[in-house]
Each structure stands twice: as C-alpha cells, then as structure tokens.
Amino acid sequence: MDIFEAIMMVCFGASWPVSIWKTVKVKNPIGKSVIFLWLVEIGYISGIIYKLAHPDWVIALYCLNAAMVGTDLFLVMKYNRMRRKEKARA
C-alpha cells in the first residue's frame, strides 16, 4: 500500500516547484492564499508525525513536500510584506 501513498505524494509534490518558481519570478503573490498554504503545511507535518510513529520510506516524500510548501509560504509572506511596505511609502 505504500506505493499508492507514494504516488499520491509525488502527484501532489509535482506542482510545488512550479508554484515556487512562479512566486520567485513574479515577486507578486496575489491570488495565493497564506491560509491555504498553512493548511497544506500542517497536513504534511501531520503526515510526517504519523510516519515517525509508523516509519517507512514515504516519509522522505512528506519531508520534501513540506519543505517545498514551506518555501512557497515563506516567499509569499516575504513578498506580501514587501508589497505592504511599498504601498505604505507611496
């Protein structure tokens, strides 16, 4: 059954590099929800905690996905902060 969970994690994880790339390229995270990203991150962290109690190799995919979501979340928050500062100066 681990293979099906792994397939799910690979499919979910395939979109995060594109999302990160878009955030870095555009530097304008309009349309990205911080709440959504936090919910996804909490989900991956919960999966990691479960896998620590029931270890198998799929934990690596949870960690990779959590790192990518965390990166996107960090970038979105950073660029949102920068936009707010720019608006305050204007």
Secondary structure as GFF3:
##gff-version 3
##sequence-region A 1 90
A	DSSP	alpha_helix	2	13	.	.	.	ID=ss1
A	DSSP	alpha_helix	16	26	.	.	.	ID=ss2
A	DSSP	alpha_helix	34	53	.	.	.	ID=ss3
A	DSSP	alpha_helix	59	89	.	.	.	ID=ss4
###
